[in-house]
Amino acid sequence: MSINKVILIGNVGRDPEVRYVDKDVAVAQFPLATSERAYTLQNGTQVPERTEWHNIVLWRGLAKVAEQYVHKGDKLYIEGKIRSRQYDDQNGIHRTIVEIFADNMEMLSGSRMQQTQPVTTSEQSSTPLV
């Protein structure tokens, strides 16, 4: 048995890019930043803050919610799965991208948070983006 589960709390790096595939299937993508605070070791060594950027992918209902309510700077709780895919870029260089396919999203900040309830969906598609 294996488990592929990710939980992130971070800040949205830019407004979601939303597109529609097939008939009315929404797909949203945006970067999410998570940070570890700076600290000082007992020996006086300074460890700087470290920020990681995660590529978030939302499908269907969650994508539509993100299109309406998620904006750059918002703090989100994201729960989902790690997926990786490979492609060749315009120069023929083989690339790998790691994405978080979210099946649960909760807004944690902003005035919009008061207008919405936590959103959970299990209808996420496993279709990779091309």
C-alpha positions as CSV (number, residue, x, y, z in Angstrom):
1,M,0.0,0.0,0.0
2,S,1.2,3.5,-0.7
3,I,-0.1,7.0,0.0
4,N,0.3,10.1,-2.1
5,K,-0.9,13.0,0.0
6,V,0.2,16.6,0.3
7,I,-1.0,19.3,2.7
8,L,0.2,22.9,2.1
9,I,-0.6,26.3,3.7
10,G,0.8,29.1,1.7
11,N,0.2,32.3,-0.3
12,V,-1.0,32.5,-3.9
13,G,1.8,33.9,-6.2
14,R,-0.5,35.1,-9.0
15,D,-4.2,35.1,-9.9
16,P,-5.2,31.7,-11.2
17,E,-5.1,31.0,-14.9
18,V,-8.3,29.2,-15.8
19,R,-9.1,27.5,-19.0
20,Y,-11.9,25.2,-20.1
21,V,-11.4,21.8,-21.8
22,D,-13.9,19.5,-23.3
23,K,-17.5,20.9,-22.8
24,D,-17.5,22.7,-19.4
25,V,-14.5,21.3,-17.5
26,A,-12.6,24.1,-15.8
27,V,-8.9,23.8,-15.1
28,A,-7.1,26.4,-12.9
29,Q,-3.4,26.7,-12.3
30,F,-1.4,29.0,-10.0
31,P,1.8,29.0,-7.9
32,L,1.6,28.7,-4.1
33,A,4.5,29.8,-1.9
34,T,5.3,28.1,1.4
35,S,8.0,29.5,3.7
36,E,10.1,28.2,6.5
37,R,11.1,31.0,8.9
38,A,14.7,32.1,9.4
39,Y,16.4,30.9,12.6
40,T,19.7,30.9,14.4
41,L,21.4,27.7,15.5
42,Q,22.9,27.4,19.0
43,N,26.4,28.0,17.6
44,G,25.2,31.4,16.2
45,T,24.9,30.3,12.5
46,Q,22.1,32.1,10.8
47,V,19.8,30.0,8.7
48,P,17.8,32.2,6.2
49,E,14.2,32.0,5.4
50,R,13.4,29.4,2.7
51,T,10.5,29.8,0.2
52,E,9.3,26.9,-1.9
53,W,7.0,27.4,-4.9
54,H,4.4,24.8,-5.7
55,N,2.4,24.5,-9.0
56,I,-1.2,24.0,-8.0
57,V,-3.8,22.4,-10.4
58,L,-7.5,22.5,-9.7
59,W,-10.2,20.8,-11.8
60,R,-13.9,21.3,-12.3
61,G,-15.8,22.8,-9.3
62,L,-12.6,23.8,-7.4
63,A,-11.3,25.5,-10.5
64,K,-14.5,27.5,-10.8
65,V,-14.3,28.6,-7.2
66,A,-10.7,29.6,-7.7
67,E,-11.6,31.6,-10.8
68,Q,-14.1,33.7,-8.7
69,Y,-12.5,33.9,-5.3
70,V,-8.8,33.2,-5.3
71,H,-6.4,36.1,-6.0
72,K,-2.7,36.8,-5.7
73,G,-1.6,37.1,-2.0
74,D,-4.5,35.0,-0.6
75,K,-3.5,32.5,2.0
76,L,-4.8,29.0,1.1
77,Y,-5.0,25.5,2.6
78,I,-4.4,23.0,-0.1
79,E,-4.7,19.2,0.1
80,G,-4.0,16.9,-2.8
81,K,-1.6,14.6,-4.6
82,I,1.8,15.1,-6.2
83,R,2.0,14.4,-9.9
84,S,4.9,14.8,-12.2
85,R,5.0,15.0,-16.0
86,Q,7.6,15.3,-18.7
87,Y,7.7,17.3,-21.9
88,D,10.1,18.7,-24.4
89,D,10.3,22.5,-24.5
90,Q,10.5,24.8,-27.6
91,N,14.3,24.1,-27.8
92,G,13.8,20.3,-27.6
93,I,15.1,20.1,-24.0
94,H,13.4,17.4,-21.9
95,R,11.7,19.0,-18.8
96,T,10.0,17.6,-15.8
97,I,7.3,19.5,-13.9
98,V,5.9,18.6,-10.5
99,E,2.3,19.7,-9.7
100,I,0.0,19.4,-6.8
101,F,-3.5,18.2,-8.0
102,A,-5.7,19.6,-5.2
103,D,-8.9,17.9,-4.1
104,N,-9.5,20.2,-1.1
105,M,-9.0,23.9,-0.8
106,E,-9.8,26.3,2.0
107,M,-9.4,30.1,1.9
108,L,-7.7,31.3,5.1
109,S,-7.4,35.0,4.6
110,G,-9.0,38.1,3.0
111,S,-12.5,39.5,3.0
112,R,-13.6,37.0,0.4
113,M,-13.0,34.2,3.0
114,Q,-16.0,35.5,5.0
115,Q,-18.2,35.1,2.0
116,T,-17.2,31.5,1.2
117,Q,-17.3,28.2,3.0
118,P,-14.4,25.6,2.8
119,V,-14.6,23.8,-0.6
120,T,-14.0,20.1,-0.9
121,T,-14.5,18.0,-4.0
122,S,-13.8,14.5,-5.0
123,E,-14.5,14.9,-8.6
124,Q,-11.0,15.8,-9.6
125,S,-9.7,14.5,-12.8
126,S,-6.5,12.6,-13.1
127,T,-6.1,13.9,-16.7
128,P,-2.6,15.5,-17.0
129,L,-2.3,18.9,-18.6
130,V,-0.5,19.0,-21.9
